[in-house]
Amino acid sequence: MFGTVVDWRTGIARESAGHLAAIGRGDIDAAAFADAWRVEYQPAMAAVRDGRRAFVVLDVLHREMLEAVLRDNDVDPDALGKAMLSEWSRAWHRLDPWPDAVAGLARLRRRFPVVTLSNGNVALMLALARRGGLVWDAILGAEVTRAYKPTPDAYLRTADLLAIEPGQLCLVAAHHSDLAAARGCGLMTAYVDRPMERGGAPAPDAYRRQDWDWDATSLIDLADRLGC
């Protein structure tokens, strides 16, 4: 979802710029702040995946990640107040889809059920869907499977919920590491290239690239390739 369907970096930088200016820290580069927030993503989920803490939804982790990045920039989150921190952390609910996303998903749904297999929680996915006009057949993911990707249960339990075999499920993603984990569970794989996900910077998981079942430049291109 994040990076594949919606442009997280632009949205997080936009909202962070406003909040940073409001607290008198306009000297902090908002795009760099967004990147730093995203860097906390995998370490935050690792504690849940490794069993070091009970499952919590991504909204909770996003709030904790924000506070960590603020401290790294010499900002005391406790001094900002709960209302501001809550509003700021929910910037992830207000991301815009990539230009091809709405039409691409609609095309794919002509032929296939299309569901989320995201680490995002249901409330977050619902907010993004309503904001961006994204239509899903179901909103699934970590809150439903109680497992964060790339834990195998995240993929396998999704197939179980859909009453299909793993080999009948195709993960569509812009991230090679996610696709590699899905393939390891027997899923089909479709890569969608998002070169501007990180503002043009190289993807950190580029070394995980494989010969995926489908390789597309957009969700519309993927729909073309699948005959939708």
FENKARA-V195024 format. One record per pair of residues at least 24 apart in sequence whose C-alpha atoms are under 7 Angstrom apart, sorted by the first residue. I is the first residue (numbers start at 0). J is the second residue. If there is no record, write none. Layout:
i=<I/I>
j=<J/J>
//
This chain:
i=<0/2/2/2/3/3/3/3/4/4/4/5/5/5/5/6/6/6/6/6/7/8/8/8/10/10/11/11/14/35/36/36/36/39/44/48/48/48/54/56/56/57/57/57/61/62/92/92/92/93/93/94/95/96/99/99/99/100/101/101/102/103/103/103/104/106/106/107/107/109/110/112/114/114/115/115/116/117/118/118/149/149/151/154/155/175/175/175/175/176/176/187/188/188/189/189/190/190/191/191/191/191/192/192>
j=<117/173/193/196/172/173/191/193/96/97/100/94/95/96/97/94/95/96/97/196/94/33/196/197/94/95/90/91/90/68/64/65/68/64/147/146/147/150/145/120/142/118/119/120/88/88/123/126/127/127/130/127/131/131/217/218/219/218/132/133/219/218/219/222/218/222/227/222/227/227/227/136/138/139/139/140/140/141/147/148/177/180/184/181/184/204/205/207/208/204/207/212/212/213/213/214/214/215/215/216/217/218/216/217>
//
